[in-house]
């Protein structure tokens, strides 16, 4: 009798479990699903790739980024293909080169008549993430919307050229949380629009921009009372810090003091720094310590965000990217900052960390481009099948995670375009060994060829019209111009 009862109980439990499996199959499926990783991008302005402590090229203090790099993929050959703010940011967001995404100059009132701004209808990677279940947030500098009258009453809209503009919700490309501005360089008293603020309802903060933005990033990550994002969804957050963009002296004194006892001679070792007494030589000497102070300050604020990720265990499933929109000559090569053909302008930091998925590597071989970031992000997030087919960039996700995939052997560069005339500025091609560039100024075209291996400071122009290197590289550049709808005329 007892045996029959036990058998009946076992039979009944078996039936219940079996029914439950069929009645609630979704529960089993959810457990088996792979969760998409979170994404954090720390994007800084005018931060040259050479100015990182771990590179050992400049005496700059960056302990937090050094530690991040130690545990990350580091692309040492990454460049900003158009090394100025708006075009580089548009390439990042769209995966397309400037003549195809319409942002082929800095966004301001001079370029507005020619439609130079991020199109509302273009599909950004943030739009793709939003459509696939992500909650997105953007903090800091945007600079992709044209100013329009009546201009916002900020200092940088009062001169001959207006720069700053509000981004309405229908132009935020899938970013639900918004704490941002167009462009504004008073770093010690920055201004912002909140998510629900109207165009006229911006506010100022009496705090250094990167410090304030790091605090806002921590609020987003902590997500108290589920008020910043849906805790059940993966998130993508961009923290866009303006320094080390000028004004370089707009930086807290604590960071300046770190360099006050550093002898100036130790900061002037590179042979492409003009001599004292020249305009750009004096520019470099005046600003280099402040520039480094800004970089160390950004490093400190990035460290606050990275430390919280670790403490909260969010780093277990968060892809972290640290990068810049372009570099900064600071006077080197007689160039005041960016938007030129030189390495200090082009080369940017590119550090990618994903705990347990990306092995640490200092990569001095891969020639990656800014448009490649869009498909790479989606590939890393497990959304390969959602990558649009019309991008200029190629996914480097497999290469970054496991070293597999075909590498490109050329990078292309352009800049200093004066809309609407695309036959202005410079165009070029860069390989691991050479850089070929053509610069048109005042209708005069000058040709350049640098041997980057033997002349890393680009002191000797070895261009010759019949040179075998020029003959090899020029057809590739010409083909790229054609593919990107670029009317620039080579000689």
N, C-alpha and C positions, 0 to 999 in steps of 0.2 A: 504493500500500500504506500509506504513512504517512498519507495523507489519510483512508483508511478507518479506521485506528486512532484518529485524532483524533476522527472522527465518532462512533465507538463509545464513546469515553471521555465525550464530551459527552452522548450519549444516556444512558449509565449514570448520570452525575451528576444529570441531569434527573429520571430515575426515582427516584433516592434522595431527592432534595429533595422530590419530589411525595409519595412515601410517608411521609416524615417529617412533612409537613404534616398528613396525614390521621391518622397514628398518634398524634401528640401535639398535638391541637388545643387542649388546655387551656393549654399553654404560651403559645400565641399570644393566648388570651383573657386570661390573667393580665397580660400586658404591656399590653393595651389597657384594663384596668380602671383606673378612677380611684380612687386611694387616699383613704379618708376622712381628714379632717384630725384632728390631735390637738386636745385641748381643755384649757386651763388656766384655772381660775377662782380668783382671789385674792379671798376674801370676808373683809371686816373688820367689826368690831362697833362700832357707835355712832359712825361716821365721817360727819359731816354733809357734804352736797354742796358747801356754800359754802366749806369749809375746804380749798381746793386752791389752790396758788400760781397756776396758769394762769387761774383765775377772777378773780383780782384783787380779791376782796372781803374777804379777811382776810390779815394778814401772816404766813402760815404757809409753812414751807420744805418744798417737795415737788419737788425737781428731777427725780427719776426718773419720777414720775407726770406731771409737766409734759411730759417728753420722750415718754412713752407716748402722752399725749393728742394731741401734735402729729402723730403718725402713725396716728391712730385715729379711729373714729367715737365721738363723745362726746355722750351724751344728757343735755342740761342740764336737761330737765324730768322726769327719772326720779324716781319717788317710791316709798317703801316704803308700800304700801297699808295695812298694819297695822304701825305703827312700833314694834315690840318684838321681841325675839329669836326665840322659837320660832315664832310665827305667820308672821313674814316668811320664815324659813328653810323652813318647810313649804310656803308658796306657791311659793318658788323650786324646791323639789324636785318638787312635784306639779302645778304649773300650775293649781291650783284655789284659790278663796278659802276663808278659814278655816272658815266654817260648813259647807263641803262636804268639807274634808279633815280635820276634827275637831280641828285645832289652833287653837282660838279664844281661847287665853290662853297665858301662859308655862307650860311644862311643869315641874311641881313636885309635891310631895306634896299640896298643897291642891287642885290641879286633877285629880290622878290618879283620884279616885273617879268623875269624870265622863267618863273616857275621853279626856282631852286629851293625845294623843301621836300621832305619825305612825303610821298603821295599817300593819301588816306586809304586808297584802295589796294596798295601793295601788301603782299603777305609777308610779315616778319616772322621770325622764329617764335616770338612771344605769342603771335596769333595762333600758330600751330600748337604750341603748348596749351594755351587756353582752350582750344577746341578738343584737346585730348586730356582734359581733367585737371590741369594745373591751376593753382592760384598764383598770380603774378604780382610783384611789387617793384616799383621804381623809385629810387631816392637820389636826388642830386641833379646834376647838369644833364640836360637833354639836347638842346640846341639843334632841333630839326624842324622847327616851325617858323615860318616867315613872319616878321613883325608887320602889323597893318595899322592904319590910322583909325581912331586916335591912338597913338602909341602909349604903351604902358608908361606911367610916370616914374621911371627909374633913371639913374644917372647915365647909363649907357644907351639911353634912347633920346638924349637931349641934344646930341651933336649933329653933325652932318649925316651920320649913318646911324640908324636904329638897329639894335641887336636883339633885344630881349622880347619874348612873347610867351603868353600863356598857351598851354596845350589843352584844348577842350577834350572831354571824355571820348568823343568819337574819333579822336586822332591819337589815342594812347596805345593802340595796337595790343590789346589784350592784357594790359597792366591794370589790375583792379585797384590795388593800393597805390596812391600817387602822392609823393611828397617831393616836388621837383620845381625847377625853373628852366627858362630857356638858356641864357648865358648871362653870367654876372660875376664880376671879378673882385668885389670888395669882400675878401675872404674872412675878415674879422667881424663883419656884420652882413652875413648872407641873407638872401630872401628866398621865400618858397611859396608855392601854392599847395594847399592840402587837397586831398582827394575830392572833396565836395565844394571847394572854394570856387567862386565865380572869378571872372577875369580881373575884376577890380579889387578882389578880396585877398591879396597876397599879404604876407607878413615878414618881418625881419627878426633875426635872432642875434643876440649879443654873444656870440660864441664862434670860435674858428670853425669854418665850414666842415672839414673832415671829422672833427670831434663831434659836432652836432649830428652829422649824418651817420656816424658809427652808433651813436646813441639811438637814433631812429631805427637803424638796422637791428639793434638788439631788441627793441620793442617788437618789431615785426617777428623776429625769431622766437622770442618768448611767447608772444601771442596770448597775453593775459585775457581771460574770459572769452577766448576765441574771437577777439574783436578785430584782428588784422587779416585773418585768413581762415579758411576751413581746415581745421587740424587733421581732417581725414583725407585731405588731398595733398599730393606733392606740391611743392612751391618752387617758384623761380624768382629770385631777388637780384636786382641790379643796384649796386651802390656806386654812384658816379661822383667821385671826388674831384674838385677843380684844381687845387694845388697838386703838383708844383708849377701850375700855370702862373704867369705873372699876375699880379704884382708880387714879386718874390719876398719883399719885406713884410708882407701881411701874413705873419706867422708868429705864434706864441714865442716869447723870449726864451722859454725853457729849451726849445730846440736850437735856437740860435746859439745859446751858451755852450752847447756841446761842441761847437766848432771855433769858439773864440780864441782858443790857444793853439789851434792848428796853424803852423807856419804857412803863409801864402805860397811859398816856394814849392811845398809838397802838392799844391793844387794846380800847379802850372807846368807839369812835366810833359804833357802831350804837345807834340810839335805843331799841331794845327791851331793852337791858340795864338792869335795875333799879339805882337809885342805891346808893351805898355806905351802909352802916348798915342796910340791909334784908337779911333772910335770904338771898334769892336773889341780890341784888346782891353780897353778900360771897362767896357761893358761886362766882359767876362770877370774881371777882377772885382768889380763892384758887386756882382750878383752871385758868384759861385757859392759862397758860404750860406747865403740865404736860400739858394736853390737846394743845396744839400739839407738845410734845416727843414725845408718844406717836405723833402723826401723822407727824412727821419720821422717827421710828424705824421705823415701818411702811413709809414710803417707801423708806428705806435697804434694808430687808430684801426688799421687793418688787423693788428694783433689782438685788439679787444674783441673784434668780431670772430676771429679764428679761435681764440681761447674759449669763447662762449660755445661755439660749435662743438668743441672737444668736451667741455664740461657737461653739456646737455646731451651728449651722445648723438647729436644731429650729424656729426661728421661720419657716422657709420654708413649713412646713405645719402651723402651730399657731394655733388661734384662742385669743386671750388676752382674758379679761374681768376687769376690776377693778371691784369694787362693794362696797357695804356692806349690812348687813341693815336698818339704819335710821340716823337721824341723832341729834342731841343738842342740846338747848337750853342745857344747862350753867347754867341760871338765867335765861336770857332768857324773857320773858313770865311770870316767876315760876314757871317749870316747871323742875324739877331736872334732867331729862334728856329722855326720849323718851315714847312712848305718849300723845301729845297731837296736836292738830290743826294745829300751827304748822309753818311751812316748815323751820325748823331741825331739827325732829323727822322730817319727812316726806322731804325731799329728800336723795338719796344720790348718790354718784359712780356713773357707769355709763360705762365706757370699753371699747370693743371694737376689738381689733386683729387683722387677718389679712392678712399681707403679700401684696401682689399681688392681693387680692380685695376689700378694703374701702378706699375712698378716704377720706382724712382729712376730717373734717367736725365742726364745732361746731354741734350741732343744738339750737336753742332753740324748736322747734315741736312735735316728736313727743311726744305724751303717752303714754309707755310705762308699763306696770304690771309688777310682779314676776311675776305668772302668765304674762306674755308671754315670759319668758326661756326656759321649757321648750320650747315649739314653735319658738322662734327658734333655739335651739341645734340642735335636730334638723334644722331647715331648712338652717342653715349647713353642717351635717355631711353634707348630701346624703341625709337620711333623711325627707324630706317624707311619704313613703307610710307611715311608721311612727309618725306623730304620732297619739296616741289621739283619738278623736272627741268625748270628753266633757270636754275641758279648758275652763277659763274663759278662758285666755289665747289670744292670736292671734299667729301668726308674723309677726315683723318682719324676717325674713331678707332678702327681696327689697328692702325699703326700705333696710336698712342697707348692702347691697352695691351697689345701683344706683339707689336713690331711687324705686323703683316700689312700688306697693301703696297701698291705702286707709289713711289715718290716722284713728284715733279722735280725737274732740274732747272727751272727758271722761275723768276718772280718778275712781275711787271710793275712799273711805277709811273705815276703822273702827278701833276700838281700845278699850282699857281695859274690855273685857268681863269680867264676873265670872261664870264658870261656876257653875252651869248656866243662870243667868238671862241670856238673850241680849238682854233689854230693858235693858241697862246700857251704860255707856261712851259712845262717840260714833260718829256716822256722818256722811259728807259726800260732796260731789262737788266736783271741782276742774277748772277749765278753764284755758286760757292767761291769761284775764283775771280770773276770779272763783273764790272758794272759798266754798261754802255748807256749813255744818256745824251739827249738833245735838249738844249735849253733855248727857248725863243724869248728874247727881251727886246722891246722896242723894235720889232721886226727884224732883229739880227739873231741868226741862229748860230749857236756855238755847240760844238760836239765834244763829248768827253768819253774817255775810256780809262778806267782805273783797274789796276791789278790789286784786288782786295787781300790776297794772300801775302804778297811781298810789299805792299804799300797800304797797310790798314788805315792809315790816317789820311789817305787820298791826297797826297801832296803832289803827285806827278801825273799829269794828263798825258797818256800815251796814245791818244787817238791818232789814227792815220786812215785816210779814206780807203786805201787799198789793203789795209791790214787784214790778215786772215781771220783774226778774232772778230773784227767788225763784220766781215762777210758772213761769218757763221751765225752771229747773234742778230744782225739786223733783220733778216727775213722773218724770224720768230716775232720780233717786235712789230713788224708790219702786219703780220697775220693777226696778232692780238688787237691791234688798232681796228682792224676790219671787224673782228668778232664783237668788239665792244662799241661799235657805232661811233668810233672816234675819228674825226676829220683832221686831226693833226697831220701836217705835211712833213715828212722826213726830207732831208736834203737830197 
